[in-house]
């Protein structure tokens, strides 16, 4: 299957399924969302360290891998800063009281007069989390079809709890279930952008593939370790997310071994 199509399915189907679960069953527990996000984040940590980083070193060198790692993390940091400035949360802690604030979806439901602007803010915020995932899929699929498929499945699963976390506050804020799910679907489609970039860069040379792999790994590690896992612990008010992140790492190891 074409890697661009796989990225579209992973982004839209994953986010959309999470949104649909919330719309149909009203699953909006902060703790449950945190557990799902932590588990899927653990899976992505294992993929970064077991697949992306070793492949980057093998294709180039340790130095190139480290450069890509820092480049990916720096890009996410810069995008986060831009989003915080756009949503007037610059200078505030990145850890919030709820996942609604974490995904900036509280802006969407608080002021109907600024719905368009706030909606764009939320799309940027969620798209930020999806672009590096798409980058990993694009570069991996262009290099190794089986690796690209494995990443697409893992990322699709990771997007389910994100879709749940985003859709719930939209519905609670007064948007219809249909509109809430549609917004979530659109946000998931941004994964394709990262996949296209990954394919284009990965087609240049082995060093370019290595940079794509390591940059995607750096971006995903920054998001999981610096944002999702801490936010999950704060939202659940205990260390259960840490346990599930550990389980996710183990499952990710087994999963990547099956598809290797």
Secondary structure, 3 states (H helix, E strand, C coil): CCHHHHHHHHHHHHHHHHHHHHHHHCCCCHHHHHHHHHHHHHHHHHHHHHHHHHHHHHHCCHHHHHHHHHHHHHHHHHHHHHHHHHCCCCCCCCCCCCHHHHCCCHHHHHCHHHHHHHHHHHHHHHHHHHHHHHHHHHHHHHHCHHHHHHHHHHHHHHHHHHHHHHHHHHHHCCCCHHHHHHHHHHHHCCHHHHHHHHHHHHCCCHHHHHHHHHHHHHHHHHHHHHHHHHHHHHHHCCCHHHHHHHHHHHHHHHHHHHHC
